């Protein structure tokens, strides 16, 4: 349960949904169940970039955290 202390629920949900969608499309394209197109590759890459962006954006400290200094 340590991850709950460090990752906001909304961010975690967005990451799981984005990664799940991207991996599903990548798997379908790899197994030829889905056609490959430039648009799909661009949008899947956009999902991956957005997930990485969510990870890199600093969150605000918890309400009960002591003030620095």
N, C-alpha and C positions, 0 to 999 in steps of 0.2 A: 504494500500500500504506500510505499515511499513515493511513487510517481504522482500520486494524488496531491502530495504536498508541494510538488514543483511544477506541475502542468495544469493550467486551468482546464476545467471540464470542456468548455467550448472549443478551445484549441485542440484538445485531445480528440474530440469528436470530429472536428474538421480534418485533422490529420488522418484518422482511421478511414473516414469516408473518401477522402482524396486518394490515399494510397490504395485502397480497395478498388476504386473505380479505375485508376491508372493500371494497376496490375491485371485487372480483368480484361481491359482492352488490349494490353500488351500480350497477354496469353492468347487471346482470341486471334490476334494478328499473327502470332508465332505459329499457331496450329492451323492457320489458313481458314479458320471459321469466320473470320472477319477480313474484309478487304483492307489493304494498306493504302493510305492516301496521305498526301502532304498535310492536308488539313487535320487529320486525326493525329498525326505525329506532332504537329505544332500545338494542338490543344492538350494532348497528354503531357508534352513537355511543359506547358503552362501550368498544369496541375502540379507537376513535380516542383517547379520553381516556386509556386505559391506555398506548398508545404514546407519547403526549405526556408522561405521567407518568414513563415509563422514561427519557425524554430529560432531564427536569428533576431527577430524583433524582441527587445527586452520588455518584460512584463513589469507592471507596477508592484511595489512591495505590498505584502499583506497589511491589512489595517492594523493588526496588533504588533507589527514589527517596530522595534525601537528606532528613534530618529538617529541618523548617523551624526557622529561628532560629539 
